[in-house]
Amino acid sequence: MAGKFEVWVDKAGDYRWNLKAGNGEVIATSQGYASKASALNGIDSVRRNAADADVVEIEK
């Protein structure tokens, strides 16, 4: 099963989304957005940018 984005409204009235893996595990959670359109734009940004994103190790 493919992953999916789930969009909902939180208790404060903000729109949020989770990215879930095919097994149902949450692998990413968004910030709160004032509008549904903004939340959907955030999903689109993840779709466009994540595939080519670098992995950077931060040493402490």
Secondary structure, 3 states (H helix, E strand, C coil): CCCEEEEEECCCCCEEEEEECCCCCEEEECCCECCHHHHHHHHHHHHHHHHHCCCCCCCC
